Amino acid sequence: MKKVLIISFLIVSVLGYSQTIDHAQLEVIYHFEFVNNRLDPDRRITDEVILLIGNEYTAYFSFRNYIADSLRRTGAPEFMPELIGSDGRRTSVRLNESFEAATARAGIVGTPTVVMPRTMPASSPFNRARYFINRKSAKATRMEHIVDVRNLSNAHGNNLSYTEPLNSPTWTISTETQTIIGYHTQKATTRFGGRDWTVWFAPDIPISEGPWKLRGLPGLILKAETADGEFSLTATSVNRGTRRPIVKCERHVYRNVPKREFFRLRTESSRIPGRSFEFNHIEILE
């Protein structure tokens, strides 16, 4: 049975926009586990994240959300919400159409009931952040949808980003080795982003990249974990030459703000009454 949700009629359309900035020469999927609440460290959240490495850009984000968003963009009816009026009149929301426009088009009177598609793939509610690294300019950009408590109806302004100089970790390389998904890897450690990290990199894949902003080793990082046990990433697949587009903006316009302002708004967002706290990817403790 389809899940029925009653929503307010404040939903607005969001400007469609996309920008392909590169194409992946190497694609890595990681199984990601993290502690969502430090008061409950035994409860771990899982996700699959993807690392796309192009000629100039590297991107890192939730693969579950990527799949869900891609299916939504197809506009296929089985992936689109349906609106039902009090008189029983119903219509499917079209691709990039606001609920308000769909209601007017179908002649539905009053606030409709929204039926979410049962076939919608599972997405991660925690990992809405997207990271992009421009290796040529040595800058990192984080993009995320954040509720602005000062103006909750401003959908455009809630899509925020910040850009900062890219600072790679300083590594200590060990002679310890292990095999990960068939690759010979070597151990390295660092103190970065307020945490102690242990990673395993593959010299046979001579690319100095890894998940999040962990990079700068003589090989691709296939496994990373923090000493406190709060974060763990392990590669489950490595694919070459996929040419998957690296898209910086999908369907939304992001407003660039200073990093301090970004995190201030994000902190305020997590304190909204009745809103669950979202631990978006890896926090930067600086």
Backbone bond lengths (Angstrom), bond angles and torsions (degrees), N, CA, C in turn:
res aa  C-N    CA-C-N  psi(-1)  N-CA   C-N-CA  omega(-1)  CA-C   N-CA-C  phi
1 M - - - 1.459 - - 1.522 109.42 -
2 K 1.293 116.48 136.55 1.455 119.84 -177.86 1.519 111.13 -69.45
3 K 1.327 113.40 145.16 1.455 119.45 178.80 1.518 109.75 -80.13
4 V 1.318 116.42 128.29 1.456 121.00 -177.18 1.514 109.63 -105.58
5 L 1.307 115.22 131.37 1.462 121.24 178.91 1.515 109.25 -124.57
6 I 1.334 116.18 136.32 1.458 121.19 172.79 1.517 107.14 -99.75
7 I 1.308 117.09 124.79 1.453 119.83 -177.36 1.509 109.92 -124.54
8 S 1.305 115.03 161.19 1.460 120.01 177.01 1.518 108.94 -74.44
9 F 1.319 116.13 163.53 1.451 121.02 -175.78 1.523 110.79 -96.78
10 L 1.335 115.36 34.97 1.451 119.99 -177.77 1.525 111.28 -100.81
11 I 1.350 116.35 3.62 1.451 119.47 -176.39 1.523 109.31 -71.02
12 V 1.334 114.60 134.74 1.461 119.16 -179.25 1.511 108.66 -120.38
13 S 1.309 115.88 160.65 1.463 119.79 178.00 1.518 109.09 -74.24
14 V 1.342 114.53 150.94 1.451 120.41 -179.89 1.515 108.63 -113.81
15 L 1.301 115.80 134.80 1.461 121.28 -177.30 1.523 111.18 -60.86
16 G 1.318 116.46 127.17 1.451 119.79 178.43 1.529 110.41 -78.79
17 Y 1.340 115.62 137.27 1.457 119.08 -178.04 1.519 108.31 -164.78
18 S 1.305 117.75 140.17 1.457 120.32 175.59 1.518 108.74 -148.94
19 Q 1.316 114.24 153.49 1.458 119.57 -178.25 1.521 108.42 -145.71
20 T 1.328 117.18 106.62 1.455 121.69 175.79 1.518 108.10 -82.31
21 I 1.319 115.90 120.07 1.463 120.01 -174.66 1.530 112.79 -108.20
22 D 1.344 116.87 -12.66 1.460 119.94 -177.86 1.527 108.03 -171.64
23 H 1.332 116.84 177.66 1.456 122.30 174.21 1.523 108.73 -132.71
24 A 1.326 115.78 140.75 1.465 120.68 -173.58 1.526 111.62 -71.56
25 Q 1.323 115.34 127.83 1.455 122.03 170.30 1.531 110.43 -92.35
26 L 1.327 115.05 -23.83 1.459 121.40 177.98 1.524 108.13 -142.47
27 E 1.335 115.96 136.82 1.457 121.99 -176.42 1.529 108.44 -130.43
28 V 1.327 116.59 126.79 1.463 121.30 -177.87 1.528 109.06 -125.93
29 I 1.340 116.25 131.76 1.453 121.69 174.39 1.523 107.79 -105.23
30 Y 1.343 116.39 131.52 1.463 122.21 177.74 1.522 109.88 -117.08
31 H 1.337 115.73 142.58 1.457 120.12 167.28 1.526 106.31 -85.81
32 F 1.322 116.26 123.82 1.466 122.77 -172.32 1.530 109.20 -113.95
33 E 1.314 116.74 125.39 1.464 122.18 174.54 1.523 108.38 -123.40
34 F 1.329 116.48 137.31 1.459 119.25 178.70 1.517 110.55 -151.75
35 V 1.316 114.58 159.07 1.459 121.83 177.29 1.519 107.96 -89.00
36 N 1.315 116.67 120.93 1.461 120.92 -177.94 1.518 111.87 -82.67
37 N 1.307 117.05 -30.79 1.466 122.04 -176.14 1.524 108.43 -134.56
38 R 1.311 117.10 115.54 1.458 120.31 -178.21 1.527 113.05 -65.11
39 L 1.335 117.17 -18.33 1.466 120.30 176.51 1.526 111.11 -78.41
40 D 1.327 116.03 -12.01 1.466 121.21 178.15 1.526 107.96 -134.06
41 P 1.340 117.81 68.82 1.468 121.62 -172.28 1.521 114.51 -66.77
42 D 1.337 117.66 -17.53 1.459 119.69 -179.11 1.529 112.22 -80.81
43 R 1.323 116.98 -14.22 1.467 120.59 179.31 1.527 108.43 -92.14
44 R 1.317 115.51 109.48 1.456 120.63 -176.30 1.532 110.50 -109.33
45 I 1.318 115.42 139.62 1.453 122.85 178.14 1.529 108.26 -98.27
46 T 1.317 117.19 142.09 1.461 120.18 179.03 1.527 110.43 -118.70
47 D 1.297 114.95 153.76 1.453 121.78 177.87 1.520 107.24 -158.36
48 E 1.314 116.78 166.01 1.460 122.18 169.66 1.523 106.61 -113.15
49 V 1.324 115.86 128.41 1.458 119.87 179.92 1.522 108.66 -119.37
50 I 1.316 115.09 155.23 1.457 120.42 -176.16 1.525 110.31 -121.74
51 L 1.311 115.27 140.04 1.457 122.74 174.85 1.522 107.46 -115.47
52 L 1.325 116.49 118.97 1.457 122.30 178.24 1.521 108.91 -109.59
53 I 1.309 116.86 124.14 1.459 121.82 -177.25 1.520 108.57 -116.11
54 G 1.325 115.55 111.84 1.455 121.00 179.08 1.507 111.73 -101.94
55 N 1.317 116.60 -166.70 1.462 120.67 179.64 1.526 111.89 -70.13
56 E 1.341 115.98 -32.79 1.463 120.34 -176.52 1.522 112.73 -125.72
57 Y 1.334 117.06 -30.97 1.462 121.29 -175.39 1.526 111.63 -114.31
58 T 1.324 114.31 150.57 1.456 122.81 170.85 1.523 107.14 -123.19
59 A 1.330 116.84 134.25 1.463 121.43 179.92 1.520 109.60 -124.52
60 Y 1.340 115.97 148.51 1.461 121.87 -178.07 1.522 108.69 -145.60
61 F 1.349 117.08 124.55 1.462 119.96 -178.30 1.524 109.25 -166.55
62 S 1.341 116.40 174.94 1.461 121.97 -179.34 1.523 110.68 -67.92
63 F 1.327 117.38 124.04 1.457 121.07 178.61 1.521 110.73 -73.11
64 R 1.333 118.08 -32.41 1.464 120.76 176.55 1.524 110.59 -60.17
65 N 1.325 115.85 -44.47 1.462 118.66 179.80 1.519 111.35 -68.85
66 Y 1.322 116.99 -33.74 1.456 121.15 178.12 1.526 110.28 -61.59
67 I 1.344 117.08 -45.29 1.462 121.30 179.61 1.526 110.07 -65.19
68 A 1.351 116.58 -46.74 1.468 119.94 -178.88 1.526 111.05 -60.65
69 D 1.328 116.88 -44.64 1.460 120.60 -179.42 1.530 111.14 -66.10
70 S 1.338 116.66 -37.62 1.457 120.16 -179.95 1.521 111.13 -64.75
71 L 1.334 116.93 -40.74 1.456 120.70 178.79 1.522 111.13 -67.43
72 R 1.330 116.41 -38.70 1.470 119.10 177.68 1.531 110.24 -61.50
73 R 1.324 116.68 -38.65 1.458 120.34 -175.83 1.533 112.87 -68.75
74 T 1.330 116.84 -17.40 1.459 118.06 178.71 1.514 111.11 -67.47
75 G 1.346 117.01 -25.31 1.454 120.74 -179.49 1.511 113.65 76.46
76 A 1.342 117.91 8.23 1.456 120.79 178.97 1.529 109.39 -63.65
77 P 1.334 117.75 137.49 1.473 121.06 -176.04 1.523 113.73 -54.19
78 E 1.341 116.80 -34.92 1.463 118.09 -177.02 1.522 112.99 -68.46
79 F 1.334 116.94 -12.42 1.454 120.24 179.03 1.530 112.44 -109.56
80 M 1.330 117.58 4.45 1.453 120.18 -177.13 1.526 111.00 -108.96
81 P 1.334 118.29 146.22 1.471 121.02 176.93 1.525 111.31 -65.36
82 E 1.334 115.55 157.70 1.460 121.36 176.22 1.522 108.65 -121.14
83 L 1.319 116.59 140.09 1.455 122.37 179.73 1.526 109.65 -106.52
84 I 1.345 116.01 136.30 1.461 121.25 178.84 1.525 108.44 -127.01
85 G 1.336 116.56 121.91 1.456 121.38 178.97 1.513 111.93 -82.16
86 S 1.329 116.50 168.41 1.459 121.43 -179.84 1.525 111.84 -64.07
87 D 1.349 116.46 -21.10 1.458 120.86 178.56 1.527 112.27 -90.51
88 G 1.354 116.00 6.00 1.454 119.72 179.26 1.505 114.65 88.66
89 R 1.340 117.69 -8.55 1.463 120.78 178.54 1.528 109.06 -67.28
90 R 1.337 117.26 137.56 1.462 120.10 -176.03 1.529 110.83 -137.28
91 T 1.319 115.03 156.06 1.454 120.60 178.45 1.519 108.74 -156.19
92 S 1.325 116.85 151.91 1.459 121.84 174.66 1.523 109.02 -90.78
93 V 1.327 115.81 139.25 1.466 120.79 177.32 1.524 108.24 -74.51
94 R 1.309 116.61 130.76 1.458 120.97 179.79 1.526 111.33 -82.41
95 L 1.315 115.55 165.26 1.450 121.13 179.94 1.525 110.85 -58.54
96 N 1.346 116.49 129.04 1.463 124.31 178.84 1.521 113.16 64.48
97 E 1.329 117.85 18.43 1.458 121.77 178.38 1.519 110.06 -99.30
98 S 1.316 117.42 135.55 1.458 120.54 177.83 1.524 109.90 -74.68
99 F 1.330 116.93 157.26 1.448 120.87 178.00 1.536 110.28 -62.36
100 E 1.332 115.12 -35.33 1.462 119.75 -179.88 1.530 110.26 -64.27
101 A 1.347 117.09 -44.18 1.459 120.79 -179.80 1.528 111.15 -66.49
102 A 1.348 116.67 -39.34 1.463 120.12 179.41 1.526 110.64 -64.76
103 T 1.340 116.35 -38.98 1.461 120.99 179.48 1.526 110.75 -63.94
104 A 1.339 116.60 -44.32 1.465 120.95 179.41 1.523 110.87 -65.95
105 R 1.317 117.16 -41.60 1.457 121.11 -179.25 1.532 111.77 -61.36
106 A 1.342 115.69 -39.23 1.462 120.00 -177.33 1.526 113.13 -87.07
107 G 1.334 116.95 -6.09 1.451 119.99 -179.38 1.516 113.71 72.48
108 I 1.323 115.92 25.67 1.463 120.43 178.83 1.518 108.97 -75.95
109 V 1.311 116.81 133.99 1.464 122.26 -179.16 1.524 109.73 -100.23
110 G 1.342 115.69 135.73 1.463 120.34 176.41 1.524 112.28 82.42
111 T 1.317 115.35 -172.71 1.461 121.39 179.81 1.523 109.35 -79.99
112 P 1.346 118.07 121.31 1.467 119.93 -175.61 1.524 112.86 -81.22
113 T 1.312 114.75 161.14 1.464 121.36 168.06 1.519 106.84 -85.29
114 V 1.338 116.71 136.78 1.455 121.31 -178.48 1.527 109.37 -105.51
115 V 1.303 116.50 122.94 1.461 122.10 177.94 1.527 107.52 -104.23
116 M 1.337 115.61 113.07 1.459 120.03 179.60 1.529 109.46 -81.10
117 P 1.332 117.89 141.22 1.469 120.65 -176.96 1.522 112.48 -65.95
118 R 1.305 115.26 132.71 1.453 120.22 179.76 1.524 111.45 -68.06
119 T 1.327 116.01 -26.19 1.457 120.28 -176.59 1.526 112.85 -82.91
120 M 1.329 117.44 0.43 1.459 119.33 179.35 1.528 110.13 -61.00
121 P 1.337 118.90 125.66 1.462 120.56 -178.37 1.516 111.32 -65.55
122 A 1.320 115.26 152.30 1.462 120.16 179.86 1.525 109.74 -66.05
123 S 1.310 116.30 131.16 1.461 120.70 176.38 1.515 108.30 -118.83
124 S 1.306 116.11 166.04 1.452 120.19 -179.51 1.523 110.03 -91.19
125 P 1.346 118.27 121.35 1.462 120.04 179.30 1.517 112.09 -77.76
126 F 1.329 117.01 -9.22 1.458 119.86 -174.15 1.524 113.10 -97.24
127 N 1.327 117.00 -32.41 1.460 119.30 -168.61 1.516 112.91 -106.84
128 R 1.330 116.54 67.69 1.450 120.45 179.15 1.524 112.54 -88.30
129 A 1.317 117.36 -4.73 1.468 120.06 -178.51 1.526 110.49 -77.77
130 R 1.331 115.56 148.31 1.457 122.44 176.58 1.525 107.67 -129.85
131 Y 1.332 116.34 132.26 1.456 121.63 -178.62 1.527 109.24 -113.67
132 F 1.332 115.70 136.29 1.458 121.72 177.03 1.529 108.58 -130.75
133 I 1.313 115.14 133.30 1.461 120.92 177.43 1.521 108.56 -117.35
134 N 1.322 115.79 124.20 1.456 121.98 173.44 1.525 106.57 -96.07
135 R 1.322 116.44 102.64 1.466 120.20 -174.13 1.525 111.47 -69.39
136 K 1.331 116.87 -27.38 1.458 119.87 -178.95 1.521 111.52 -70.72
137 S 1.335 117.00 -42.75 1.463 120.55 -179.55 1.528 112.40 -94.42
138 A 1.344 116.59 -4.03 1.464 122.63 -179.84 1.529 111.35 56.15
139 K 1.351 115.28 49.64 1.459 120.72 177.75 1.527 109.80 -129.44
140 A 1.335 115.41 146.83 1.457 121.96 178.81 1.515 108.97 -117.49
141 T 1.331 116.69 138.16 1.460 122.53 179.62 1.517 109.63 -123.97
142 R 1.323 115.86 133.91 1.461 121.06 174.19 1.520 108.06 -114.22
143 M 1.350 116.51 133.84 1.458 122.12 -178.82 1.520 108.32 -126.59
144 E 1.334 115.46 137.63 1.466 118.67 -175.57 1.526 110.22 -160.57
145 H 1.339 116.04 147.98 1.456 120.10 172.41 1.520 108.35 -86.69
146 I 1.324 116.63 122.32 1.461 122.31 -177.78 1.523 108.91 -127.78
147 V 1.319 117.19 129.94 1.458 121.05 176.38 1.523 108.96 -69.17
148 D 1.312 115.87 126.08 1.462 121.36 178.89 1.530 108.36 -94.06
149 V 1.327 116.39 107.13 1.462 119.78 -174.42 1.525 111.66 -66.23
150 R 1.317 118.04 -15.26 1.457 120.40 179.87 1.521 111.69 -83.98
151 N 1.342 115.89 -18.16 1.466 119.18 -177.52 1.521 108.58 -156.44
152 L 1.327 117.45 78.81 1.459 122.50 -172.72 1.520 113.25 -66.80
153 S 1.325 118.08 -20.39 1.463 119.41 -178.68 1.525 112.45 -86.77
154 N 1.326 117.79 -4.10 1.454 120.88 -176.08 1.525 110.28 -88.27
155 A 1.327 117.13 85.35 1.462 120.83 -177.22 1.524 111.88 -65.38
156 H 1.340 116.74 -37.56 1.460 118.84 -177.90 1.523 111.12 -67.32
157 G 1.313 116.68 -43.81 1.455 120.19 -177.04 1.507 114.04 -69.57
158 N 1.356 116.70 -15.92 1.456 119.52 -178.14 1.520 113.20 -79.68
159 N 1.324 117.24 -11.59 1.452 120.58 176.95 1.530 107.70 -90.80
160 L 1.316 115.46 103.69 1.462 120.79 -170.86 1.526 111.56 -116.72
161 S 1.313 115.27 157.17 1.459 121.61 176.28 1.518 109.17 -148.40
162 Y 1.312 115.34 160.89 1.466 120.38 169.59 1.524 108.05 -143.65
163 T 1.310 116.07 151.95 1.461 122.51 -179.73 1.521 108.74 -124.04
164 E 1.318 115.84 139.10 1.460 120.59 -178.37 1.528 109.70 -142.34
165 P 1.336 117.45 159.77 1.466 119.79 175.38 1.522 110.71 -60.40
166 L 1.314 116.30 142.79 1.459 121.58 -178.08 1.522 109.84 -85.57
167 N 1.312 115.65 115.56 1.460 121.49 177.61 1.521 109.00 -111.66
168 S 1.319 117.11 111.19 1.457 120.55 -179.70 1.521 110.73 -79.92
169 P 1.323 118.01 149.90 1.464 121.33 178.59 1.529 112.04 -63.83
170 T 1.323 115.44 158.57 1.464 122.02 171.75 1.525 107.14 -99.88
171 W 1.320 117.25 119.63 1.456 121.60 -169.48 1.521 113.60 -103.40
172 T 1.321 115.50 148.89 1.454 123.18 167.32 1.523 106.65 -113.73
173 I 1.336 117.20 115.80 1.455 121.90 -175.15 1.521 110.49 -93.56
174 S 1.322 116.09 132.08 1.457 123.35 -179.04 1.525 110.23 -102.15
175 T 1.328 116.03 167.23 1.465 120.75 175.77 1.529 111.79 -90.25
176 E 1.343 117.74 -4.14 1.464 121.39 179.55 1.525 109.99 -67.18
177 T 1.335 115.25 143.64 1.462 120.24 -179.65 1.530 110.68 -134.83
178 Q 1.323 116.04 161.08 1.458 122.89 170.88 1.520 107.92 -159.35
179 T 1.337 116.07 162.64 1.463 121.30 -179.82 1.527 109.26 -101.91
180 I 1.339 116.16 128.32 1.469 122.75 179.27 1.516 108.14 -126.69
181 I 1.320 117.00 122.15 1.477 126.05 -175.90 1.536 111.60 40.60
182 G 1.328 114.59 44.25 1.451 120.64 175.10 1.513 115.76 87.64
183 Y 1.325 117.57 -4.43 1.466 121.21 -179.34 1.531 110.85 -101.44
184 H 1.329 115.48 137.61 1.466 121.52 172.65 1.524 108.17 -73.50
185 T 1.326 117.19 124.13 1.471 120.44 -178.37 1.521 110.97 -125.07
186 Q 1.320 113.99 159.59 1.459 122.10 -178.41 1.518 109.65 -125.41
187 K 1.310 116.52 147.32 1.465 122.74 -174.90 1.532 111.70 -84.47
188 A 1.347 115.83 143.70 1.468 122.37 173.42 1.521 108.05 -147.03
189 T 1.319 116.71 151.05 1.459 121.57 -178.81 1.527 110.00 -131.13
190 T 1.344 114.78 156.57 1.466 120.10 178.86 1.518 109.69 -161.50
191 R 1.304 116.01 162.79 1.460 124.20 168.42 1.515 105.91 -109.69
192 F 1.366 116.79 114.82 1.462 119.19 -173.67 1.518 109.60 -152.17
193 G 1.326 116.38 137.72 1.453 121.21 178.20 1.514 113.21 61.68
194 G 1.348 117.11 29.33 1.461 120.69 178.02 1.514 114.44 83.40
195 R 1.346 117.85 7.39 1.463 120.81 -178.67 1.523 110.97 -136.71
196 D 1.337 114.61 156.53 1.460 121.27 174.60 1.527 108.28 -92.45
197 W 1.328 115.71 124.23 1.461 121.97 -176.32 1.516 111.36 -113.91
198 T 1.330 115.21 142.79 1.461 122.68 167.78 1.515 106.91 -120.48
199 V 1.334 116.04 127.00 1.469 119.78 -179.18 1.519 109.11 -128.48
200 W 1.332 114.28 164.12 1.461 122.38 175.84 1.521 107.02 -128.60
201 F 1.334 116.77 121.56 1.457 121.67 -176.24 1.522 110.55 -116.34
202 A 1.336 115.19 153.97 1.466 121.72 -176.19 1.524 110.55 -105.67
203 P 1.338 118.53 104.67 1.469 120.31 178.16 1.524 112.76 -60.38
204 D 1.341 117.05 -24.37 1.464 119.39 179.94 1.533 112.43 -73.51
205 I 1.334 116.29 -10.52 1.468 121.00 172.98 1.527 105.67 -115.78
206 P 1.327 118.04 83.11 1.471 122.34 -170.94 1.527 113.79 -73.59
207 I 1.319 115.19 60.81 1.465 121.78 176.94 1.521 107.44 -123.01
208 S 1.306 117.95 124.17 1.468 122.10 -173.14 1.522 112.44 -85.50
209 E 1.336 116.00 54.41 1.466 120.66 -178.57 1.522 110.09 -130.21
210 G 1.347 115.14 171.76 1.452 121.68 178.82 1.514 109.64 -173.38
211 P 1.326 117.77 -178.13 1.468 120.01 -178.90 1.522 111.75 -67.13
212 W 1.344 114.75 154.42 1.456 122.72 -179.48 1.525 108.32 56.12
213 K 1.336 119.58 -127.25 1.461 123.05 177.97 1.520 111.16 -111.69
214 L 1.335 116.03 20.53 1.465 121.02 176.31 1.523 107.68 -80.90
215 R 1.302 117.15 113.64 1.464 121.85 -173.28 1.522 109.50 -162.61
216 G 1.336 116.75 -179.50 1.453 120.88 174.33 1.520 115.45 94.09
217 L 1.332 117.46 12.27 1.461 121.48 177.49 1.534 109.97 -102.06
218 P 1.331 118.19 160.86 1.482 120.23 179.83 1.523 112.14 -79.43
219 G 1.326 115.22 51.24 1.455 120.56 179.47 1.518 110.22 165.14
220 L 1.317 116.28 156.87 1.463 121.97 -179.13 1.526 111.12 -68.42
221 I 1.335 116.98 133.69 1.464 121.74 178.11 1.528 108.83 -78.13
222 L 1.335 116.67 122.25 1.458 121.56 -179.07 1.530 112.68 -105.99
223 K 1.320 116.74 -14.71 1.466 119.66 178.98 1.519 108.70 -149.90
224 A 1.335 116.20 140.27 1.465 121.48 179.36 1.518 108.86 -148.06
225 E 1.313 116.80 139.62 1.463 120.93 177.50 1.519 109.47 -152.42
226 T 1.332 115.51 151.13 1.456 120.47 179.66 1.516 109.88 -94.73
227 A 1.341 115.29 154.11 1.455 120.77 -178.16 1.520 112.11 -65.05
228 D 1.343 117.51 -28.77 1.466 121.02 179.74 1.520 112.99 -81.19
229 G 1.335 116.75 -3.51 1.452 120.96 177.72 1.517 115.27 77.33
230 E 1.333 117.81 7.80 1.463 119.76 -175.92 1.531 113.26 -80.81
231 F 1.333 117.64 -22.57 1.458 121.00 -179.11 1.520 110.56 -134.12
232 S 1.324 115.48 138.70 1.459 121.17 177.11 1.525 109.15 -149.67
233 L 1.328 117.14 128.33 1.458 122.34 177.80 1.521 108.93 -130.45
234 T 1.330 116.68 130.28 1.457 121.48 178.81 1.519 109.30 -133.56
235 A 1.331 116.74 126.57 1.457 120.93 -179.09 1.524 110.34 -65.79
236 T 1.342 115.48 137.46 1.459 121.48 176.42 1.517 112.08 -113.85
237 S 1.335 117.68 -14.77 1.463 120.72 176.54 1.518 110.10 -160.33
238 V 1.319 115.88 148.95 1.463 123.46 174.79 1.523 107.21 -132.82
239 N 1.326 117.05 121.58 1.463 121.57 -177.77 1.525 110.06 -126.29
240 R 1.303 115.84 134.72 1.464 121.15 -179.17 1.528 111.22 -103.15
241 G 1.334 114.42 148.61 1.464 120.16 171.75 1.511 115.46 63.09
242 T 1.324 118.71 31.77 1.466 120.06 -179.22 1.525 112.17 -72.65
243 R 1.326 116.44 -26.24 1.459 122.40 -178.07 1.527 112.12 59.54
244 R 1.329 117.49 24.26 1.456 120.22 176.69 1.528 108.90 -62.47
245 P 1.331 118.90 130.79 1.471 120.14 -179.86 1.535 111.28 -61.05
246 I 1.301 115.70 136.86 1.460 121.13 171.37 1.521 106.21 -97.09
247 V 1.316 116.02 106.00 1.460 122.88 -173.23 1.516 109.39 -106.61
248 K 1.304 115.88 120.71 1.460 119.69 -176.23 1.521 112.19 -77.53
249 C 1.323 117.69 -38.83 1.459 120.92 -179.52 1.517 108.65 -129.65
250 E 1.321 117.41 129.78 1.449 121.53 178.03 1.524 109.72 -125.79
251 R 1.319 116.51 111.10 1.465 124.44 173.93 1.525 113.72 72.04
252 H 1.321 119.34 -13.89 1.454 120.62 -175.63 1.524 110.58 -126.16
253 V 1.303 115.83 154.09 1.459 122.44 171.42 1.519 107.75 -101.04
254 Y 1.315 117.13 127.64 1.458 121.55 -178.96 1.519 110.13 -101.95
255 R 1.309 114.94 138.09 1.468 121.00 178.35 1.523 108.96 -100.55
256 N 1.331 116.19 120.86 1.464 120.53 -178.58 1.519 110.37 -79.33
257 V 1.332 116.91 130.12 1.461 122.77 -179.42 1.522 108.36 -131.67
258 P 1.347 118.08 162.99 1.470 119.73 174.29 1.528 110.64 -60.31
259 K 1.313 116.58 149.81 1.468 121.18 -176.65 1.526 112.01 -57.35
260 R 1.322 117.02 -41.60 1.465 120.23 -179.18 1.532 110.91 -62.54
261 E 1.353 116.95 -40.16 1.454 121.18 178.29 1.532 111.02 -66.66
262 F 1.320 116.25 -38.85 1.457 121.80 178.63 1.530 110.59 -56.68
263 F 1.309 116.38 -50.77 1.463 120.04 -177.15 1.525 112.00 -73.49
264 R 1.336 117.57 -27.72 1.472 119.02 176.03 1.525 109.81 -65.05
265 L 1.352 116.48 -46.27 1.455 119.99 179.06 1.520 111.22 -66.25
266 R 1.301 116.54 -35.14 1.462 120.33 179.87 1.531 110.74 -66.92
267 T 1.336 115.72 -40.02 1.462 119.87 177.96 1.518 110.84 -65.49
268 E 1.329 116.78 -42.36 1.460 120.46 177.77 1.519 110.38 -62.32
269 S 1.326 116.87 -39.42 1.454 121.05 -179.23 1.519 111.72 -60.27
270 S 1.334 116.67 -39.96 1.465 120.25 -177.51 1.514 112.53 -69.65
271 R 1.332 117.57 -13.20 1.462 121.36 -176.98 1.528 113.24 -99.21
272 I 1.349 116.68 4.91 1.458 119.70 178.81 1.524 108.90 -65.19
273 P 1.331 119.18 127.59 1.469 121.43 179.82 1.525 111.68 -55.26
274 G 1.325 115.83 132.43 1.457 120.60 177.81 1.513 114.00 82.08
275 R 1.314 117.65 -0.60 1.462 120.17 -179.95 1.522 109.14 -100.46
276 S 1.321 117.03 128.22 1.460 120.34 179.23 1.524 109.77 -70.80
277 F 1.308 116.06 146.28 1.464 121.05 -178.86 1.518 109.57 -75.24
278 E 1.303 117.07 131.75 1.448 121.05 179.49 1.522 109.95 -110.58
279 F 1.336 115.39 121.58 1.459 121.44 -179.64 1.518 106.55 -98.00
280 N 1.326 117.54 88.62 1.450 122.44 -170.25 1.529 111.77 -79.78
281 H 1.316 114.42 104.98 1.450 121.08 178.02 1.526 111.39 54.77
282 I 1.294 117.20 -137.61 1.454 121.07 -172.46 1.512 110.03 -102.36
283 E 1.308 116.09 118.18 1.458 120.13 -179.78 1.529 109.93 -67.23
284 I 1.310 115.34 145.40 1.458 121.13 178.75 1.526 107.54 -102.84
285 L 1.306 116.30 109.79 1.460 120.57 -177.64 1.509 109.16 -101.21
286 E 1.319 115.84 95.32 1.452 120.47 -177.66 1.530 109.60 -131.18
